[in-house]
Amino acid sequence: MNILFLSRWFPYPPNNGSKIRIFNLLKSLAGEHSVTLVSFTEDTVEPACLQALQPYCQQVHPVKYRPFQPGRAKALLGFFSKRPRSVVDTFNLEMQATVAQICTHTRFDAVVASQIDMAPYASQVPHAAKILEELELTTLYEQYVLETRPLKKFFARLRWWKLTGYLSEMLAGFKGVTVVSEPERRRLQQILPTCRAVEVIPNGVDTVFNTPGQAEPQPDTLIYSGALSYNANFDAVNYFLQEIFPLILASRPNVKFFVTGKLTGVPVEKLPKCDNLTFTGYLDDIRPKISQSWVNVVPLRLGGGTRLKVLESLALGTPVVATSKGAEGLDVVPGQDLLLADTPANFAAAVLQLLSAPHLRRQLSQNGRKVVEAQYGWEKIGQRFNTFISTVAE
């Protein structure tokens, strides 16, 4: 088939969760189909990045992205629109023109809109079967449900109402939707019970690139592998430093905690001060740092989808202690594949148990690796995605 892939994120280098997913799905599609990529990009695309995509894409068309700015006039006018303000403000005429131009000389059998931002551009592609890839509802839904302050509750309800109305209208033109987890599928079908084919295509991990033995595990070391520029990651680290880490240090004062990722624009001064905390900054290759950590802590309380950081850690053989939210959507067995804890005391106790029990660490390391090999390798996930696209298009 001839497939047009519209991407919110330029997929190379694959250095965040969205890019990793898009890059691996493109590789899978390219094994069976002819793929044209049109992608937003936040930076100038280097020739080497374009060249890296050549084996998978017949053509690559980057378009400069303009991020959502709530105070911009266009965004303020969005208050009076039925569409979400972010959709109104970020609609890009250059992207629209690029897609239209490509469609004048190429007929596509299917168009994949990766994330909701790309749905308006997919709608203009004639004849093609339209698939919305990785629809994520949980973050906005939880903002609405969990908010207690009256004014913020009102605006959160307004955002949720706009989103559900927009999806109801927009998805009428789409033949299929993918989500990353069963909880996301259930939420979508609760708000849109007439929605057409909905398929769970989970996030995955490269089980060949991420293998155990990248470094020797160091006792009394913890890691959080996620960029703090994402508010859910910032909240998780803040929660850990405030309420969990002091309980750990009270029993094992030499434990070190490493946090990875860029810090540009991150208000680290708002985080609790701690001598045992180290910010590594962005790492070109994060595998050795995760491998040498005794435990990967994932104390997430916000956000949706499934956590690539958990899958990468399990693939590398580093055990995970997570909240239920941190492991949400993953088909894992608590106590066998990882440890779950949802209170500060229980979370600290689980970490301390792992720090003092090398045999338990070995057991969790082996089981976690088996899980990702069996269920979360990108090759298997890619085959599932290809089958869904072909079924919908035909």
PyMOL commands that set and color helices and strands:
alter all, ss='L'
color gray80, all
select helices_A, chain A and resi 17-30+47-53+73-80+85-90+93-105+116-122+138-146+150-173+182-191+231-251+268-270+287-291+308-316+344-355+358-375+378-393
alter helices_A, ss='H'
color red, helices_A
select strands_A, chain A and resi 2-7+34-41+59-64+110-114+129-133+176-179+197-200+218-224+256-260+277-281+293-298+320-322+339-340
alter strands_A, ss='S'
color yellow, strands_A
deselect
rebuild
show_as cartoon
